[in-house]
């Protein structure tokens, strides 16, 4: 019984060792990491640009007059009053 469990343990550790070696030599994840960093950088740049544009436009929008004539008298509305 112990011999069977010892063989299983050896087979399991050998399989785990092969999997670790295969994953260690696999460089496909490197490009994924580079793309993730690139996308994160572009997203950060977009946030900065949107923030700057928003601040600039809110200053200009604050200068727009808001005193609109809402009087319903036709004479005042047409400018006769």
Secondary structure by P-SEA (a helix, b strand, c coil): caaaaaaaaaaaaaaaaaaaaaaaacccaaaaaaaaaaaaaaaaaaaaaaaaaaaaaaaaaaacccccccccccccccccc
